[in-house]
């Protein structure tokens, strides 16, 4: 069985995002007979899927971690047994490079002139669908962080079914982290681009078609990454981080963080057209935890980055690595719909924590618990543990994987028939950099610090990656 290929970029330096726990794998595997240490709970039934970048061909120019082709790794649990599978997301760009037998695109660190095509908005980079996976109407959608086409996958076989056009009603692109309200069956999304309209917001109805879409005015091109919903509203962001236009004209990718501009949060009725902006201290936000309504206020919990641009010293590779490093804290905003006032402050000012998950059944409604990864103090992004936040008591409980072991985003997996937010499990891929092997760990959500109740050993290493989701057995049916 092929494990990986040695892949380097053209920078002349060793790129850590192509080595060790990040090194790409090239084969697609299906494995049924897996060794289990402990016991898989009989009431854990569903599939855990995680997306991530996986370079397929030797890289043209400097490799950025976000450049890798999308590959989804999945673990299906059924009646106390587990099955592993991984598959490429067969995007339009993937198929073009397959036909050519080589890389056709440069990455975001290089001049894109000469790239074959980009996204619908004309951004000339490769849409890899490597960022997130969400479940909606029987299918999994793989998304791209710079806005691309939503690629539909079968949740069990991982077969790429093609671009989901939402019954031929999607006109444009689709952002990385759409939100699904399981209570209404709606899916909420936005797209953005370098030219007007800089931001569009839309709603896919329970029947599968885009039923609402509105263009929203921004003062210029921005780089929003996530959004939130509540029972009655959506929350969009205008944050003071954007691409340096002078650098872009020279074919260089450079981000600017303007501390003179406030962070702005736009609250819009779910099917509305008029947006109301609330101002806050300048920051950047990659990921939302959840949002909900309390009386006249909207509560928004996020992982807030106060310093999104690093030092500009060192080699181009060193600067890229510095840009990628996550440094975020749990943070809460309150937007008073009556007075227009914003209140803000830390939930946890000490822990560097990111990639949050909640009970997906309560997206947009009050939630007590959030389950985040902890970010190691290291040169690159390494998730060395998990932390559970309790919104009622303020308590937090942590679990560390141990020296040299790093995990993935760990979605909450409800126990069969459960209704409580902690009545279930957390599931994560964990890779040991010393041994070069991976496993899946299952932990009690309510007793995180006790460690895994089951460890499923995998026949291959799973490279570190991005976002994950849990699809319940009832949804698969």
C-alpha positions, 0 to 999 in steps of 0.5 A, a space after each residue: 500500500 502506497 503511504 506518501 510521496 516526498 514532495 517539495 516546493 520550489 522555495 529552496 527551503 524545507 516546507 513543514 506543511 509538506 513534511 511529517 504529520 502534514 505530508 500528503 498521501 496518494 492512495 484511496 483506502 477502504 478498511 473494514 477489519 480494524 483493531 480497536 483498543 477499548 470498546 466502541 459504544 453500541 449507541 454511536 452510529 453515524 459517520 465522522 468526516 474530515 476534509 483537508 489539503 493533500 497535494 497531489 502533484 509536485 508543487 509549482 512555486 511555493 506551497 501554502 498549506 491551503 493549496 492542497 487538493 481536497 481529500 475527505 477521510 471518514 470513519 463510519 460507526 455501526 453497531 459497535 464496528 468501524 470502517 475507514 475510507 478516504 477519497 479525493 474530492 474530484 473537483 473540476 481542477 482535480 480532473 483537469 490535472 488528472 488529464 494533464 498528469 501534473 500540476 497546472 495551478 500555482 498556489 496563493 503565494 505565487 503570481 496566478 497569471 497563467 492559471 487555467 481558471 478560477 472561481 465564478 467570481 474570477 479569483 484566479 486560484 484553484 478551487 480545491 474544495 479542501 476546507 469544510 464538510 457539512 450535511 444537508 438534504 442527504 448529501 455532504 457538501 465540500 467547500 473552499 475557503 476562498 469561495 468556490 463551488 459546493 461539491 456534493 459527496 455521498 456521505 458513505 461512499 465519499 463518491 463525488 456527485 458533482 457541483 450542487 447547483 441547488 436545483 440550478 438556482 445557485 448563481 455564483 460561489 459558496 463560502 467555506 462555512 454555510 450554516 444549516 438550521 436542522 429545525 427548518 431545513 434551511 441552509 444559509 450562505 454568502 459569497 464574496 469577491 474582489 469586485 462589486 458586489 463585494 458580498 452576497 447573502 442567500 438562503 437555500 430552502 428546505 426544498 433544495 433551491 435558493 429562495 432568497 439572495 441579496 447583494 450587500 454593500 461593503 466599503 471594499 473587498 474583504 475576506 470574511 470566512 464564517 457567519 452565524 444564524 439565530 432563530 430570526 436573523 443571520 450575522 455577517 462580518 465586515 472585518 478590517 483584514 483584506 488583500 493588499 491591492 498594490 501587492 495583488 497588482 504585482 501578482 503577490 498575495 499580501 494581507 493588510 490588517 487596518 487597526 484604524 477600522 472597526 470590526 463590523 457585524 451585520 444583522 439581517 433578518 433571515 429572509 431580509 434585505 436591510 442589514 444593520 451594522 454593529 461596530 466592535 474593536 478591530 479583529 479577525 474571526 475565522 470561526 463562529 461557535 454559535 449565536 442565539 437570541 436573548 430578548 432584545 439581544 443577539 449573543 455571538 460566540 467566536 474564536 477571536 484573533 486580535 493579531 491576524 497579521 504577523 511579523 513581516 521579517 524573514 524569508 517568504 516561507 517564514 512569513 507564510 508560516 507566521 501568517 498561518 499560525 492560529 492565535 485565537 481566544 473564546 470571545 462573546 459579543 452582545 448586540 442590542 437590537 433596541 439600542 444598537 449598542 455592542 458589548 464584548 469581552 473574553 470568555 477565556 483570555 488564556 487558552 489558544 483555542 480554535 475549530 469549535 463545534 457544538 451540537 449541530 441540532 442547535 445551530 442558531 439556538 441557545 447552547 450550553 456547551 462548546 467543544 474546541 481544539 487547543 492549539 499547541 505552542 509550536 511553529 505550525 498549527 498543531 491541535 494538541 488537545 480538546 477543551 469543553 466550555 460550559 456557558 452556564 457555569 463558566 467551567 472548562 474541561 480539557 484533554 490532551 492527546 500526549 507528547 507528539 500526538 495531534 488531533 482534528 476538529 472533533 464534532 459532537 456525535 449524539 448518542 442514539 436517542 439523546 437530546 442533551 448537548 453533552 449526551 454523546 461523544 466527541 470523535 477525532 482523528 489523532 496522528 502520532 508524529 513519532 510513529 507515523 501512524 493514525 487512529 480515531 479516538 472516541 471520548 465521552 462528551 460529558 467526561 472529556 478529561 477521562 480520555 478515550 473510551 475507544 481507539 480505532 487504529 488505522 491502516 494508514 497515516 491521516 495527514 493533519 487537516 481542516 474541518 469535520 462533521 458528524 452525520 447521524 445514522 438517522 440522517 443517513 437513512 
